[in-house]
Amino acid sequence: MSKTYSILDYGAISGGTDCTCAIQSAIDACFTDGGGVVEIPAGEYHTGDIRLRSHVTLHLLKDALLIGSRDPMAYYHYRDDKLEPLPEEWITEALYTRGKRLTTPEFMAKPGSRWVHGLIKAMGAEDIAVIGEEGSIIDGQDCYDELGEENYRGPHAISLYYCRNIRFSGYTIQSSANWAHAIFNSENIHMDHVTVYAGHDGIHYTSCRNMTVEDCAFYTGDDCIAGIDLINVTVRRCILNTACSAFRMGGTNVLVENCRMYGPAAYLFRGSMTKEEKAACMPSLANPGGVLRDDAGHRFNMLSAYTYYADYTREISVQPGNILLKDCVIENADRLLHYNYSGNETWQINKPLRNIRMEGIRASGISLPLNAYGDSEIPLHLEIADSDITFREDREAAFMHLCHYDYVLLENVKIRIPGDKPLIRIWSEEGEIRLKNVDAPNQRVEKSEEPFFAQPI
């Protein structure tokens, strides 16, 4: 039986006291003794960054609240770690920069950069877990950082680098200052019964292998589940509500099944706030994100159910493809699919997507065409089967825009689009289009003389 360590025995006090050292001391003792469980009991425990170590489970008991500091300088404790000192090559002072990157930027490549700070942080660890009971919350408090990403994002809620055999279960993350889960170069990751409110991406995987997400709920201002250079991803029975994309992902062997993706978002995209709003944003249990859903002047629409992702922040080791969305409900997304490789999409200029299939999809409230703009050298193979898709009554649009495809199949598909737009518009016609038992107002395939690239998202 695993040995248990309570943070109370190491000096943690519920209330406004900084408990960073007490929580870290409990984790360190557990690790030094060979591993076990570190318990956070009911109460409010304020902290900067804490480092999770191999063979340690962080267990938030019923009604335990782990509350991150609003000071971005409170997340540097790991730099002074004496128990497992960071290699010098892991540390950098490079700050976030945005642009068309041709290699992995230093701020992203190294686990000791300001950009990958985390309330809970692990590096080079194995057999680790964060487990929560009913009412347990990890609160990032939307920590504002003028030197952070886009000059306002602070630390991630959970940040992992070079880890393996990881479990996340049962807790809630709210108001993460950047991604709720930022996971890099890691493998064998299982998540279940986790809820995310507000903040940015619910999960963002980078160069990871063997990931499962089950029975989770994401109500995010940014993408719900995102990732690049991924192999073997399974997402089942999840709720995804967002002001961006339910999925922004490039990977190989991706299965999404029995999920509900819907808009409009419960929480705004924080980037739409003014500088003053971002700095003053003070979330609470009743109001994660610090801004009410009905605030005027902010964007809440869901951009896409599935957006392809393949920029140059990372080398992509395996040709992306074999993506299946199965038996999902999609409501009020602007687009079903946003794949814009042949266009002007900064986030889709690395390796193209080989193939994607949707089956058993029940979609309503769609407002824009499905984009499938592939690569001339690796054209897209796209299939949609056994699905029912309805557009908004006030939007006239083609169902699909295509170019650089080798095979497109619509089989046993019911499509309801107002007006008399063509079913499919093509810019290039080098591939085969097959329509089998398609129920639609018309089945015209119309060629365009001009490219019709989608607006980047």
N, C-alpha and C positions, 0 to 999 in steps of 0.2 A: 504493500500500500504506500502511495506517495506521501512524503512528509509535507506538512502544511505550515506555512509561515504567514502570520498576520502582520499587516503593515502597522497595526496599533502597537505591536511589541517593539517596533523600531522607531517610535516617536511620532507617528502620524496622528494628527488631530483634526477632527471634522470641524469645518467652519472656514474662516478666512486665512488660516495659517498655511504657509508654503510647505508642502509635504514632499517636495522633490527628493530631498536627501533620504527621508524616511522610507519612501517607496523603493528607491534605488538600493538602499541598504538591505531591505527584505529580499529583493531579487538577487542581490549579490550573495547573500548568505545561502539562499536556496541553490544557486548555481555552484558555489564552492563546495556544498555538501553533496553534490552529485545530481541535483535536480529535484523537482517537486512542484508544489502549488503555492503561489503567493495570493493571499486573499485580501480583497478590498471590501470591507463591510459596509453596511448602510451608512450613509452620510455624504458630505460634500468635501472632497479632497482636492485642493488646488495644487497645481504642479506645472513645472516646465517639462523639459524632455526627460523621459525615463528610458533606459536601455534594457530591452528584453534579451535574455541570454539562452543558450542551448539548454534543452531539457527542462525549461521552466514554463509553467502555465500561469498566466495572469487571470485570476478568477474574480470577477466583479459579482459580489453577492447581491441579493435582492435590494433594490433601491440604493445601490452604490453609484455615486456620481464622481467621475474623474473629470475635473474642470481645468482646461488649459489656460495658461497665462495669456493676458492680452499684450504682454511685452515680448516682441520678437527676439530680444536679446536673452530671453530665459530658456532658449532652446540650444545652448552651446555646451551643456554639461558633458556630453559624450566626448567632446574634444579633449577633456582632461581625464579620461578614463584610465585608471591605473591597473585595473584588473585585466582588461583586454585592450591595451593601447592600440589606437588606429595606426596602420602603416602610413608613413608620410605621403605615399603616392595616392592615398585615398582622400587627402585633404586639399581643398582648393578654396581660394577667395573669389573665384569667378562668379559673377552674378548672372541672373537670367537675362538672356537676350533673345529677341524674337526676329525671325527672318528665314530666308531660304537657306537651310543648313545643308552642307554637303557631307559633313561627318558629324558624329555624335558630339555635341558641345561639351566642354569641360564641366560646366555646372551640372549636367545631367549624368556624365560618365562616372563621376566620383561620389561615393556615398557620404563623404564629409563636406559637401557643399551646403551653403545656406539654403539653396533651393530644395534640398531633400531633407531638411529638418522635419522632425515629427514629434508629436506629443508622446507616442510610443514608437520607439525606434529599435530595429534589430539589424545587425550586420554580421554576416558569416555565421549565422546560428542555424541549428537544426533541432527538430522535434520541439517546436514552440507552439503556444496556443494563447489566444485571448478568448475567454469564455465569459458570458454574462447571464445572469438570472433576470427574472422579471423586474422591470423598472430600472435596470442598470444602464447608465448613459456615459458616453465619452463626449465631452463638449469642447469643441475647439474655439468657441466664443468669437469666431470670425476675426481672429487676431490680424490686425492691420500692420503691414510691413511696407514702408515706402521703398525699400531696397529689394523687395520680393518680386515675384512674377507680375508683370504688368503694373508694377509700382503700387500694389496693394495686397497681394496674396501673401499670407504668412505660412506657417508650417502645415504639413499634412497631418491628419489625425494619427494614422499609422503608416510608418515608412519602413520598408524592408529592402535590404540589398543582400544578394548572395546567400539566400536562406533556402532551406529545404524541409519538407515534412511539416507543414503549417496548418493549423486549424483555427478558424474564426467562427464563433457561434453565440447566438443568443442576446447580444447587446445591441444598443442603439448608438449611432454616432450622429450628432447634430452640429450644425454650424461650423463644419471643418473649414479652416482658413484657406486651405487648398484642397487637394483630393482627400477623400475620406480614407482610402486605402491606396497607397502608392507602392507598388511591388515591382522590383527590378531584379532581373537575372536570378530568378528563384524557380523552384519546382515542387510539385506535389502539394498543391494548395487547395484546401477544402473550406468552403464557407457555407453555413446554413443558418437560417432564422436570424439574420442580421437585418437591421433597419437603418436607413440613412435618411436624414431630413436636412434639406437646404444644403449650403456649401457648394462644392464643385463636383468633380466626378465622384461617383459612388465607389467605383473600383477602377484603377488604371494599372494594367499589367504591361510591363515592358520586358521583352526577351525572356518570357517565362514558358514553362512546360507543365502540362498536366494540371489543369485548373477545373474545379467543379464549384458551381454556385447553385444552391438549391433553397427554395422556400424563403427567399429574401424579398425585401421591399425597399425600393429606392425612390425617394421623392426629392429630386435634386434640381438645382439651378443650372448645372452643367450636365455633361453626358452621364448616363447612369452606369454603363459598363463600357470601358474603353481599353484599347491595347494595340500593340504593334509587335511583330515578330513573335507570334504565339504558335504553339503546337498543342493540340488536344485540349479544347475548351468545351465544357458542357454547362449549359445554363437551363435550369428546369424550374417551373412553377414559381416564377418570380413576378412581382409587380414593378413596373418601370414607368415613372411619371417624371417628365423632364421639360425644361425650357430649351433643351438642345436636342441631342439624339439619344434614343433609348440605347442603341449600340453604336459606338464609333470604333470599329475594330477591323484589323487585318490579321489573318491567321490561317492556319492549315488544320483541317479537321475540327470544325466548329459546329456544335449542335445547340440550337436554341429551341426548346419545346415547351408547350403548355404555359406560355408566359402571356401576361397582359401588358401591353404598352399603350399609354394613353396620355392625351393632353386635354385641355391646357394644363400647364404646370401649377402645382401647389405653391412653388417658390420661384421667385424671379431669378434670372441670370444676373449674378452680382456685378458682372462687368458693365451692365447697363446703368448702374448707379453713378451718381456724381462722386467726385473725390471726397467731398464733405460727408456724403452719405456712407461711403465705404469706411471712412475713418471713425464715424460716430456709430456705426452699426453695432447695436448692443442686443444680442439675442437673449431669449429667455426660454424656459421650458414651454411656455404657452405660445411663444413666437420665435421658433428657430429661424435664423437668418436675419432677425431684427427688423424685417420689413413685412408688412401685411400683404396678403395675396392680392388685394384689390387696389393697391397703390397705383395711381395714374402715372403714365409716362414710362412704364417699364414693360419689357417683353416677356410674355409667358407662353407663347405658342411652341409646340413641339415640332422641331424641324424635320426629323426623319426617324423612321423606325430603325433602319440600319444604314449607317454611313460607313463606307470603306475608309480605311486609314492605313497609309503607307508613305510616311514622309522620310526624310533622311536623318532623323534624330537617332537612328539605329540601323545597323546592317540587318537585312532580312535574310535569314539563313536558309529558309525553305520557300519554294514557290507558293504563295498564298492561294488557297482554293479549298474545295470540298466543304463549303459552308451550307448548312441546312437550317432553315427556319420552319418549324413544323408545329401545326395545331396551336397557333397563336391568335390572340385577339388584339387588333390594333385599332385605336379610336382617336380620331382628330389629330393625326400626324399630317404635316404638310406633304411629306413624301413617304412612300413605302421603302424605296431604296435610293440612295444617293451615291452613285459610282461615277466619277467625273474624271477618269484618268486622262482622257484625250483633251481635256479642257484646261482650265486655269486654276486648278486646285492645288495649292501649296501642300496640303496634307495628303495628296494622293499622287505623288510624282516618283516614288520609289518603285518597287516591283508591282506589276499590275495583278489584278485578280483573275484567276483562271476560270472558276466556275462557282455558281451559287444557285440554290434551289429553294423555292418556297412552296410548301404544300399544307393544305388544311388551314389556310389563312382566312380569318373573318375580319375584314377591314371596313371601316366606315368613317365618313368625315374627311376623306383624302381631298386635298385641294390642288396638288401640282403633279405633273407627270413623273412617273418612275424614270430615273436617269440610269442608263446603262451605256456609258461611253468607255469602251474598252481600249486596248492597245493594238496597233496594227500587227505587231509581231506575236503577241500573245492575246488573241481575240477572246472575248468573253463567251462562255457557255452559260445560258440562263434558262431556268425552267420554273414555271409557275403552274401548279396543278391542284385540283380539288379545292378551289378557293372561291370566295365570294367577296367582291370589292365594290364599294359604293363611294362615289365622289360627293362632295358637298353640292347642294342644289344650286348654289350661286356661283359655281366655278365651272367654266367650260374649258376643257383641256383634253389633249390626247392622253390616252392611258400610259403610253410609254414612248420615250425618246431613245433611239439606238444609234450607235455607230461602233465600228470595229468589233463585230461579234461573229462567231462562227456558227452558232446554233442557238435559236430561241424557240422555246416550246411553251404554248399556252394550251393546257389540256383540262377539260372539265372545269372551266372557269366562268363564273358569272360576273359581269362588269356592268355597273350602272354609272353612266356619265351623262350629264345634261348637255343639250345642244347637239351639234352635228360635226364635232371634231373627229378626225380619223382615230382609229383605235391605236395605230402605231405610226410614228413619224421616224424616218430613217435619214441619216445624213450619208452614210456609206452603205452599200448593199452587197458586200462580199460574202455574207453568210446566209444561212437558211433560216426561214421563219416558218414554223408549223403551228397551225391553229386546229385543234381537235376538240370538238364539242364546246365551242365558245359561245356563250350567250351574252351579246352586247348589242347596243343600238345599231352599230355598224361595224364592219370588220375591214375597213379600208386600211391599207398600208400606203402611206404617202411619203414620197421622197422630197427632201428639202434641198434646195440649192445652196443654202447658207448653213454654217454650223450653228447649233443652238445650245451652246454650253450653258449649264446651270450656274446660278449664282453660288459662289463658294460658301460653304458653311463649316 
